[in-house]
Amino acid sequence: MDPYPTDRESLEHDCDLEFFIASGPGGQHRNKVETGVRLVHRPTGITVTAVERRSQHANREAAFERMAARLQELQRVRKPRRRTRPTAASRVRRLEAKHRVSQLKRQRSTAPND
């Protein structure tokens, strides 16, 4: 079982829901009413906000979807990276490139005295 469940019922239980007046375009419907939604997941402290819509209900749905996505990403098990060695050909190419740059810089510094 996941340490942090991401179903809607569990999220409603584990999150603090806060409404605020969202700023931005949308006219008086958006400016007067508390349509912005902020969710704070108490166990992890993750905060998610939704202010895109003029509807508080639509913003609440978007906030819960974002919170579920953030928690799933947080709990995703990442494969450990396996270190690989550079191939012999890539080593040769790198050294040749360094040699070319070195020669070019040497030519710049030794200007002929006229």
Buried (B, 14 or more C-beta within 10 A) or exposed (E): EEEBBBEEEBBEEBBEEBBEEBEEEBEEEBBEBEBBBBBBBEEBEBBBBBBBBBBBEBBBBBBBBBBBEBBEEBEEEEEEEEEEEEEEEEEEEEEEEEEEEEEEEEEEEEEEEE
